[in-house]
């Protein structure tokens, strides 16, 4: 963020506008307060809150797993090239 603070803030705002806000609304929630890169979100019932939570965290977990797998493959390829 330090290298491009303005650009990072714009990407964060764009993500909120395109992804976060519509997802909250689709699950019957509303954003109560924004705090930097965090938010307080209110839902009418626990079911909506949990389904929203799992729908937003699952893609992140999948992306992290995919990146981890890619790093492992790159490390394995580098070891084979080096003969290690």
DRENZARO-203957 format. One record per residue (C-alpha): residue number from 1; x, y, z; residue in one letter. Coordinates in pm, 1 decimal. Last residue first. Example, Ala and Ser with C-alpha at 12.3 -4.5 7.8 and 13.67 -1.06 7.14 Angstrom:
residues 2
<r pos="2" xx="1367.0" yy="-106.0" zz="714.0" code="S"/>
<r pos="1" xx="1230.0" yy="-450.0" zz="780.0" code="A"/>
END
This chain:
residues 84
<r pos="84" xx="1823.9" yy="-3030.0" zz="-561.4" code="X"/>
<r pos="83" xx="1916.4" yy="-3054.6" zz="-930.9" code="X"/>
<r pos="82" xx="1882.2" yy="-2680.9" zz="-977.0" code="X"/>
<r pos="81" xx="1620.0" yy="-2724.8" zz="-1249.4" code="X"/>
<r pos="80" xx="1433.2" yy="-2982.9" zz="-1040.0" code="X"/>
<r pos="79" xx="1445.4" yy="-2754.9" zz="-734.9" code="X"/>
<r pos="78" xx="1311.5" yy="-2461.8" zz="-935.7" code="X"/>
<r pos="77" xx="1023.1" yy="-2673.7" zz="-1065.8" code="X"/>
<r pos="76" xx="934.9" yy="-2784.8" zz="-711.9" code="X"/>
<r pos="75" xx="940.2" yy="-2424.0" zz="-589.3" code="X"/>
<r pos="74" xx="716.6" yy="-2313.7" zz="-877.6" code="X"/>
<r pos="73" xx="474.9" yy="-2597.7" zz="-806.3" code="X"/>
<r pos="72" xx="464.5" yy="-2509.5" zz="-436.5" code="X"/>
<r pos="71" xx="408.5" yy="-2142.9" zz="-518.2" code="X"/>
<r pos="70" xx="122.3" yy="-2235.7" zz="-754.2" code="X"/>
<r pos="69" xx="-36.8" yy="-2456.6" zz="-487.1" code="X"/>
<r pos="68" xx="-17.5" yy="-2172.4" zz="-232.5" code="X"/>
<r pos="67" xx="-171.7" yy="-1932.0" zz="-483.9" code="X"/>
<r pos="66" xx="-458.5" yy="-2174.2" zz="-549.7" code="X"/>
<r pos="65" xx="-514.1" yy="-2228.8" zz="-178.1" code="X"/>
<r pos="64" xx="-522.3" yy="-1852.2" zz="-118.4" code="X"/>
<r pos="63" xx="-769.1" yy="-1806.8" zz="-406.2" code="X"/>
<r pos="62" xx="-993.8" yy="-2081.5" zz="-271.7" code="X"/>
<r pos="61" xx="-984.9" yy="-1932.0" zz="76.4" code="X"/>
<r pos="60" xx="-1076.3" yy="-1592.6" zz="-65.3" code="X"/>
<r pos="59" xx="-1356.5" yy="-1741.3" zz="-276.0" code="X"/>
<r pos="58" xx="-1493.4" yy="-1919.1" zz="34.1" code="X"/>
<r pos="57" xx="-1474.5" yy="-1611.0" zz="259.3" code="X"/>
<r pos="56" xx="-1742.9" yy="-1404.8" zz="87.2" code="X"/>
<r pos="55" xx="-1999.3" yy="-1680.9" zz="40.8" code="X"/>
<r pos="54" xx="-1930.5" yy="-1814.7" zz="390.3" code="X"/>
<r pos="53" xx="-1994.5" yy="-1478.5" zz="553.4" code="X"/>
<r pos="52" xx="-2302.9" yy="-1403.6" zz="344.9" code="X"/>
<r pos="51" xx="-2449.0" yy="-1744.0" zz="428.7" code="X"/>
<r pos="50" xx="-2369.4" yy="-1689.9" zz="796.5" code="X"/>
<r pos="49" xx="-2524.0" yy="-1342.3" zz="813.5" code="X"/>
<r pos="48" xx="-2834.0" yy="-1447.1" zz="620.3" code="X"/>
<r pos="47" xx="-2888.2" yy="-1744.8" zz="853.2" code="X"/>
<r pos="46" xx="-2827.6" yy="-1533.9" zz="1164.0" code="X"/>
<r pos="45" xx="-3112.4" yy="-1295.2" zz="1094.9" code="X"/>
<r pos="44" xx="-3186.7" yy="-938.4" zz="988.3" code="X"/>
<r pos="43" xx="-2828.1" yy="-869.3" zz="887.7" code="X"/>
<r pos="42" xx="-2595.4" yy="-586.3" zz="991.4" code="X"/>
<r pos="41" xx="-2247.5" yy="-518.8" zz="851.6" code="X"/>
<r pos="40" xx="-1963.8" yy="-345.8" zz="1036.4" code="X"/>
<r pos="39" xx="-1683.3" yy="-296.0" zz="788.6" code="X"/>
<r pos="38" xx="-1308.0" yy="-330.0" zz="764.3" code="X"/>
<r pos="37" xx="-1046.6" yy="-196.4" zz="518.7" code="X"/>
<r pos="36" xx="-1052.5" yy="148.8" zz="674.1" code="X"/>
<r pos="35" xx="-1344.1" yy="140.6" zz="916.5" code="X"/>
<r pos="34" xx="-1679.6" yy="143.5" zz="738.3" code="X"/>
<r pos="33" xx="-2001.9" yy="151.3" zz="937.9" code="X"/>
<r pos="32" xx="-2354.9" yy="13.3" zz="916.7" code="X"/>
<r pos="31" xx="-2332.3" yy="-171.1" zz="584.3" code="X"/>
<r pos="30" xx="-2666.6" yy="-336.6" zz="519.4" code="X"/>
<r pos="29" xx="-2768.1" yy="-696.3" zz="488.5" code="X"/>
<r pos="28" xx="-3034.7" yy="-892.0" zz="301.6" code="X"/>
<r pos="27" xx="-2798.9" yy="-1148.2" zz="147.8" code="X"/>
<r pos="26" xx="-2806.1" yy="-987.8" zz="-198.0" code="X"/>
<r pos="25" xx="-2745.6" yy="-648.4" zz="-33.6" code="X"/>
<r pos="24" xx="-2420.3" yy="-765.8" zz="127.9" code="X"/>
<r pos="23" xx="-2306.9" yy="-921.4" zz="-201.3" code="X"/>
<r pos="22" xx="-2390.5" yy="-603.5" zz="-394.4" code="X"/>
<r pos="21" xx="-2190.2" yy="-393.6" zz="-144.2" code="X"/>
<r pos="20" xx="-1881.3" yy="-619.6" zz="-144.7" code="X"/>
<r pos="19" xx="-1829.8" yy="-687.2" zz="-514.9" code="X"/>
<r pos="18" xx="-1853.7" yy="-385.0" zz="-746.3" code="X"/>
<r pos="17" xx="-1867.4" yy="-91.1" zz="-501.8" code="X"/>
<r pos="16" xx="-1643.6" yy="-245.6" zz="-235.8" code="X"/>
<r pos="15" xx="-1394.5" yy="-368.2" zz="-492.9" code="X"/>
<r pos="14" xx="-1385.9" yy="-22.0" zz="-653.7" code="X"/>
<r pos="13" xx="-1328.9" yy="143.5" zz="-314.9" code="X"/>
<r pos="12" xx="-1041.0" yy="-94.2" zz="-238.9" code="X"/>
<r pos="11" xx="-892.6" yy="-41.3" zz="-585.0" code="X"/>
<r pos="10" xx="-915.1" yy="337.4" zz="-536.6" code="X"/>
<r pos="9" xx="-749.2" yy="313.7" zz="-193.9" code="X"/>
<r pos="8" xx="-467.9" yy="103.0" zz="-337.1" code="X"/>
<r pos="7" xx="-413.5" yy="350.7" zz="-618.8" code="X"/>
<r pos="6" xx="-393.3" yy="643.1" zz="-376.0" code="X"/>
<r pos="5" xx="-149.3" yy="460.4" zz="-147.1" code="X"/>
<r pos="4" xx="81.3" yy="340.6" zz="-423.2" code="X"/>
<r pos="3" xx="416.0" yy="237.1" zz="-269.5" code="X"/>
<r pos="2" xx="280.1" yy="238.8" zz="85.2" code="X"/>
<r pos="1" xx="0.0" yy="0.0" zz="0.0" code="X"/>
END
